[in-house]
Amino acid sequence: MKIQGKTAFIAGATSGLGLGAARHFAERGANVVLVGRRRELAEKLAAELGDNALGLGADITDPEQVTAAIQATVDRFGAIDINLNTAGYIAAVGLTTADGTPTDLAEFSRMVTTNVVGTFNVMSQAAAAMLNNEPDDDGERGVIINTSSAAAHDGTVGMVGYSATKAALVGMTLPAAREFAGRGIRVNTIVAGGFDTPIFDGFTDDAAIAQQVQHFAGPRRLGRPEEFAAFAAHLVENGYFNASNPRLDAGYRIPLQF
């Protein structure tokens, strides 16, 4: 699918990987919809990208808010061709606390609700909108891309909750792609490694990050949002990429202790 002239609905677009993708897709000539909890920030960032960008405030876990955002997108641009989901939440959640008591479910529930339920909600509604599109010359109606984490495969101590939610996204990819087989919607999930985004602010410090990059095969640095964006764009443009969970992590494997 060509990016130019298409409409990309990006959840989690007000920072990090989502914002990097929004900028990249806009530069490539796409209509870009930046969706985030903070409406004023989404509108401000969209204004910076130009007339072909729209900023919308929405909680991805709220079906009615996502429905409104989908409708606003279709009203403005006529269709949704690309759905990129980068919104997520991380916290250190193990099965027990440091003193051996059971973990409070609140943080785990929040991660499941945001990372899994929220992503499913946007995928479901975006796919329904894509099915209304006329297929292009290759029979494509739309492309959905989710964002998982290396923690889905090799999570470490304190990542039981986060790893579970990111593994769930990997597990959704194949059945979602099969659901739309023959109907022109491809589904892929990027398994991202260590990227320089605000999601880790307050979760780890610079010294810990410097130690972790030594576990990268190379380059030994955090990934840049524009590198993620370029790969997401490739997944859109390469029509043979489907039902896949490619890693984008510089060969990173999370060690026993983070």
C-alpha positions in Angstrom: 0.0 0.0 0.0 1.3 3.4 -0.9 1.5 5.9 2.0 1.0 9.1 0.0 -2.6 10.2 0.1 -3.6 7.5 2.6 -4.9 8.2 6.1 -3.0 6.9 9.1 -4.9 6.7 12.5 -2.2 6.5 15.1 -3.1 5.8 18.7 -0.5 7.0 21.2 0.7 9.6 18.8 1.4 12.5 21.3 4.9 11.2 22.3 7.5 8.6 21.6 7.2 6.0 18.9 3.7 7.2 17.9 4.8 10.8 17.4 7.8 9.8 15.5 5.6 7.7 13.2 3.1 10.6 12.8 5.9 12.9 11.7 7.4 10.3 9.3 4.0 9.5 7.7 3.1 13.2 7.3 6.5 13.8 5.5 5.6 10.9 3.2 2.3 12.6 2.2 -0.2 10.8 4.4 -3.1 12.3 6.2 -2.2 11.7 9.8 -4.5 11.5 12.8 -2.8 11.9 16.2 -4.8 10.2 18.9 -3.9 10.6 22.6 -5.4 11.2 26.0 -4.4 14.8 26.0 -6.6 16.5 23.4 -4.9 19.9 23.6 -1.4 18.3 23.0 -2.7 16.2 20.1 -4.2 19.3 18.5 -1.0 21.3 19.0 1.2 18.6 17.5 -1.3 18.2 14.6 -1.2 21.9 13.9 2.6 21.7 13.7 2.4 19.0 11.0 0.1 21.0 8.8 -3.4 20.9 7.2 -3.2 17.1 6.5 -3.0 16.3 10.2 -5.8 16.0 12.8 -5.3 15.9 16.6 -8.0 14.1 18.6 -8.3 13.4 22.3 -9.5 9.8 23.2 -8.9 7.2 25.8 -8.3 4.0 23.8 -10.0 1.9 26.5 -13.3 3.8 26.1 -15.3 2.4 23.2 -17.4 5.5 22.8 -14.4 7.8 22.6 -12.7 5.6 20.0 -15.9 5.5 18.0 -16.0 9.3 18.0 -12.4 9.5 17.0 -12.9 7.0 14.1 -15.9 8.9 12.9 -14.1 12.3 13.1 -11.3 10.8 11.0 -13.7 9.5 8.3 -15.6 12.8 8.3 -12.3 14.7 7.8 -10.4 12.4 5.4 -13.0 10.0 4.0 -11.4 6.8 5.2 -8.9 5.0 7.5 -6.2 3.1 5.6 -3.6 2.6 8.2 -3.9 2.0 11.9 -0.7 2.1 14.0 -1.1 1.4 17.8 1.7 2.6 20.0 -0.1 3.5 23.2 1.1 1.6 26.2 1.8 1.6 29.9 4.6 0.0 31.8 5.2 -0.7 35.5 7.3 -3.2 37.5 4.8 -6.0 38.4 5.9 -9.4 39.7 3.8 -12.1 41.2 4.8 -11.1 44.8 6.2 -8.0 46.5 9.7 -7.7 48.0 8.4 -9.0 51.4 6.7 -12.0 49.8 3.1 -10.9 49.8 0.8 -11.2 46.8 0.9 -8.4 44.4 -1.8 -5.8 44.3 -3.8 -6.3 41.1 -4.3 -2.6 40.4 -1.2 -2.0 38.3 -1.5 -5.3 36.5 -5.2 -4.5 35.7 -4.2 -1.1 34.4 -1.6 -2.6 32.1 -4.0 -5.2 30.7 -6.7 -2.6 30.2 -4.4 -0.2 28.4 -2.1 -2.5 26.5 -4.4 -5.3 25.6 -8.0 -4.1 25.8 -7.2 -0.6 24.5 -5.3 -1.9 21.5 -8.0 -4.5 20.8 -10.6 -1.7 20.9 -8.8 0.5 18.4 -8.0 -2.5 16.1 -11.6 -3.6 16.1 -13.0 -0.3 15.2 -10.3 0.6 12.7 -10.8 -2.7 10.9 -14.5 -2.2 10.7 -13.9 1.2 9.0 -11.3 -0.3 6.7 -13.8 -2.9 5.5 -15.8 -0.1 3.9 -12.8 1.0 1.8 -12.6 0.1 -1.9 -9.7 -2.3 -2.5 -6.7 -0.9 -4.3 -5.1 -2.6 -7.3 -3.5 -5.2 -5.0 -6.8 -5.9 -3.3 -5.8 -4.0 -0.1 -8.2 -2.1 2.1 -6.0 -1.4 5.1 -3.0 -2.2 7.2 -3.0 -2.6 11.0 0.3 -2.4 13.0 0.6 -3.0 16.7 3.6 -2.4 19.0 4.8 -5.2 21.3 8.1 -5.4 23.2 11.1 -7.7 23.5 9.7 -8.4 27.0 7.0 -10.5 25.2 9.7 -13.1 24.5 12.4 -12.6 27.2 10.9 -10.6 30.1 13.0 -10.4 33.2 12.3 -10.0 37.0 9.5 -7.6 37.7 8.1 -7.8 34.1 5.5 -10.6 34.6 2.6 -8.1 34.1 4.2 -6.1 31.2 5.5 -9.2 29.5 2.0 -10.8 29.7 0.4 -7.8 28.0 3.0 -7.6 25.2 2.9 -11.3 24.6 -0.9 -11.0 24.2 -0.4 -8.6 21.3 2.0 -11.0 19.6 -0.6 -13.7 20.1 -3.3 -11.6 18.5 -1.4 -11.0 15.2 -1.9 -14.3 13.4 -5.6 -14.8 14.2 -6.4 -11.2 13.3 -4.6 -11.5 10.0 -6.4 -14.8 9.3 -9.8 -13.1 10.2 -9.3 -10.7 7.3 -7.7 -13.1 4.8 -9.2 -12.4 1.4 -10.7 -9.2 2.6 -7.7 -6.9 2.1 -6.5 -6.1 5.6 -3.0 -7.0 6.8 -2.0 -7.2 10.4 1.5 -7.1 11.8 3.1 -6.4 15.2 6.5 -4.8 15.7 8.3 -6.3 18.6 10.4 -3.3 19.7 13.5 -3.4 21.8 15.0 -0.5 23.7 13.9 2.8 22.2 14.5 6.3 23.4 11.0 7.3 24.4 9.2 8.7 27.5 7.6 5.4 28.4 10.7 4.5 30.5 10.8 7.9 32.3 10.7 7.1 36.0 10.9 3.4 35.4 14.6 3.2 35.0 17.6 5.6 35.1 20.4 6.5 32.8 22.9 4.2 34.5 20.6 1.2 34.1 20.0 2.1 30.4 23.8 2.4 29.8 24.2 -1.1 31.3 21.4 -2.5 29.2 22.7 -1.3 25.8 25.7 -3.5 26.4 23.3 -6.4 25.7 22.5 -5.1 22.2 24.3 -6.9 19.4 24.7 -3.5 17.7 24.4 -0.7 17.5 24.8 -0.3 21.2 22.5 2.5 21.8 18.8 3.1 22.2 16.7 3.0 19.1 15.4 6.3 17.6 11.6 6.9 17.0 12.4 7.7 13.4 13.9 4.2 13.0 10.7 2.7 14.3 8.7 4.9 12.0 10.7 3.9 8.9 10.1 0.2 9.7 6.4 0.8 10.3 6.3 2.6 6.9 7.9 -0.4 5.3 5.3 -2.8 6.7 2.6 -0.6 5.1 4.3 -0.5 1.7 5.4 -4.1 1.5 2.2 -6.0 0.7 3.8 -9.4 1.3 4.3 -8.6 5.0 1.4 -10.1 6.9 0.6 -12.1 10.1 4.2 -11.4 11.3 5.8 -10.3 14.5 9.2 -8.9 13.4 11.7 -7.8 16.1 13.3 -4.4 15.8 15.8 -4.4 18.7 19.4 -4.3 17.5 19.7 -7.9 18.6 18.7 -7.1 22.2 17.9 -9.9 24.6 16.8 -8.8 28.1 19.1 -10.3 30.8 18.0 -11.9 34.0 18.1 -8.6 35.9 17.1 -5.3 34.3 
